Amino acid sequence: SGTIYHVLQGSGLRGVPRQSDQMYEWIEKTSTFHRTEGVESLEDAKFSALKPGDLLFWTGTYETKGRASGVSHVMLYLGKRAKDGRPVMFGASDGRSYDDARHNGVSVFDFKLPSKTSKAKFFGYGALPF
């Protein structure tokens, strides 16, 4: 969440919360949020409104005691790559992939939903309040 916070603050957006769960609550209150719990594919109709610049939210990426929503991670959706249509996102991560190669730190990553057996779950996405 720190990476996304600094990018949004640096872009001139004011009132950006610092934590991922607070960012989710901010988006839900000031913009449009799309819940996607239980969705198994990015082709699902629940992703029809997803556009570049939207924030992406996960639960279960680490312990979130005291967070009502359970949101634990946030990234920024960049869109689909021109060369092959693969969806990509920007943020910080420990072990996500880009072009199917594992990367750590702040980078561009493939946007994939977690496996059914993963503790992490994709929670939803929302547009920034401009």
N, C-alpha and C positions, 0 to 999 in steps of 0.2 A: 504493500500500500504506500510505502514511502516513495517509491519511484513514481507511481502515478500521481501522488500528491504533488511532488516537485514539478512534474511535467505540466499539470493543470495550473498550479500557481504561477509557473514561469510563462504560461500562455496568457496570463492576465485574468484568469477566472478567479473571482474572489469568493470567499466563504467556503472553500473546499475543506471538508473535514480531513483529519489525518489518518484515521483507521479505516480499514476496508468495510467493517460493519456500519460505521458512521457514514461512509460514502454511499452505501446501499440505502440507508435510511434517508439521506439527503436527496438521492435520485428519486426514490419512491414518493417523497413529499413535494418535490419541485419540478418533476418531469414525468416521463412515462417509463414504467418498469414492467418488464415481461418475465414472469416466472416460467421456468422450464423444467421444474423438478420432474423426474421420471422419464424425460424425453431421452430416447436412445440414439437419435441420429440428428445431425445438423440439417438434414433434409426435411425434418418435421416442420409442419406449418407454423409451429410456435416460433420459429426462427425467421419468418417471412419479413418481419420489421427490422431485423438486424442490419445496421449500416455502419460504415467506417466512422470511428470516433465514439462509438458506444462503449460503455464500461461493462466488463464481463465479471461475474461474481461466482465464487465457489464457497462451499461449506466443507468441513472435514479435512482441510489441508493441514491443520494442527489444532490443538486444544483451544477452545474458545469459551472458557468459563466466564460467566457474566455477560455474554453477548446474546441478547434475546433472539436475534435472527440466526445466529450460528455462522454468519458470513465470516470467512477467515482469509480470503484472498481476492484481489482485484487485478484485472489487466485491461488494456485498451485494445479494442478490435480495430485492425488496420484494413480489413477487407480481403478480397481474393486476389491472389497473384495473377498477373496478366498472362504469364506463360503457361499456367496449368490449372488455374481456378481454385487452387488450394487456399483455404482460409487461414489467415495469419493474425497474430496478436503481438502486442508489445508489453513488456513488463519485466519483473524480476522473478526468477525461478531457480530452483535447485533440481535440475535433471529433466526438464522438458526437452522436446526435440524441435529441430528445424531441419527440413529436408531429411527427416528420419535419423538425424545424427543428434546425439545428446549434447545439450548445452547447459551451462550454469551461469548465473548472474543476470545482468540486465541485457536484454537482447530481444530479437524478434523470434517468435516461436510458432510452430504449427498450432492452429486452434483445433483441438480434438476434445471430445467429451471423455471423461474418465471411464475406465472399464467398469462393468457391473460389480466387480469384486473390490474395487478401490474404496477406501474410506472417504476419499474426496468425491464430492458430487457437484455437478454444475447446477447453480441455483437460479441464474437468470441474467438478464442484461437490461441496460437502460441508457437512454440518451442523456447527454449533458444538458443542464438547464441554461440555455443561452437566452 
